Amino acid sequence: MKMAMIVAMDEGGCIGNQGDLPWRLKADMVRFKALTEADGYNAVIMGRKTWDSLPDTFRPLPERVNIVMSRDTGWSHTEADVALYPGRAIEIAYAEACDECWVIGGAQIYAMFLNQVEEIHVTTVHTSGSGDVMFPEWDRSAWTETVVKNLEVDAENAYATTYSIWKKS
Ligand SMILES: NC(=O)c1ccc[n+]([C@@H]2O[C@H](COP(=O)([O-])OP(=O)(O)OC[C@H]3O[C@@H](n4cnc5c(N)ncnc54)[C@H](OP(=O)(O)O)[C@@H]3O)[C@@H](O)[C@H]2O)c1
């Protein structure tokens, strides 16, 4: 099973603001859906706060096994699998026979899985100071970047973005 991470961050590493995404970028949302759904049977691992931030219409994220990390033994949802520790989240994805397992945030969950993924798909949003939640410390010297696409501002994307795939060197 492939383990990958996907994140959008501004030039200073900011990923969230007041419990939500700082920006609404159509192209990035379309890419997120295409990558995490793909053609296979995939899982997404997210923190309970990220789960709470999803709009009702996208919760659970369709066509994917939704694994939510919480330390609260009382937390449950009919449409999600709960994992009390990181190994349990991976175990659920294996037990579901998933082809790919995507770590989709937020900051606490990225920090936990940074050493367990083979690829990080990063959308860099060309702005700064976007909010109050930051991507964790990440030693990029151990990773190699391939820039896939640069997108300019347009009617559906308020900021220019660069989409890159980072692989462990
Ligand atoms: N830009 C992006 O790509 C992106 C992606 C995702 C999210 N975000 C943003 O990131 C922000 C949320 O990030 P966050 O770091 O505050 O929260 P988070 O990582 O989404 O969720 C944190 C929660 O995960 C659970 N948790 C943490 N460590 C755990 C562990 N070791 N074992 C079991 N459960 C554990 C806890 O849930 P309990 O409190 O229930 O115990 C904790 O409160 C939001 O603003 C969101 O919009 C951005």
The ligand as an ORCA input file, in Angstrom:
! r2SCAN-3c Opt
* xyz 0 1
  N      -3.947     23.316      3.915
  C      -4.179     22.007      4.014
  O      -3.785     21.227      3.127
  C      -4.928     21.481      5.204
  C      -5.273     20.131      5.273
  C      -5.971     19.683      6.402
  C      -6.305     20.567      7.413
  N      -5.955     21.878      7.297
  C      -6.285     22.840      8.373
  O      -5.559     22.458      9.540
  C      -6.300     22.898     10.688
  C      -6.508     21.713     11.615
  O      -5.239     21.204     12.010
  P      -4.919     20.855     13.534
  O      -3.483     20.471     13.632
  O      -5.431     21.971     14.386
  O      -5.885     19.609     13.837
  P      -5.934     18.126     13.187
  O      -4.541     17.625     12.976
  O      -6.862     18.131     12.026
  O      -6.681     17.312     14.342
  C      -6.138     17.315     15.648
  C      -6.843     16.244     16.444
  O      -6.359     14.954     16.050
  C      -6.400     14.082     17.169
  N      -5.044     13.611     17.459
  C      -3.876     14.314     17.459
  N      -2.842     13.527     17.802
  C      -3.355     12.281     18.002
  C      -2.785     11.041     18.363
  N      -1.459     10.899     18.611
  N      -3.590      9.979     18.478
  C      -4.927     10.083     18.248
  N      -5.531     11.240     17.890
  C      -4.743     12.325     17.780
  C      -6.960     14.897     18.343
  O      -8.373     14.738     18.321
  P      -9.273     14.814     19.679
  O      -9.188     16.232     20.127
  O     -10.631     14.389     19.222
  O      -8.648     13.820     20.642
  C      -6.574     16.307     17.942
  O      -7.366     17.303     18.565
  C      -7.609     23.485     10.159
  O      -7.464     24.891     10.058
  C      -7.731     22.847      8.802
  O      -8.533     23.614      7.909
  C      -5.270     22.343      6.215
*
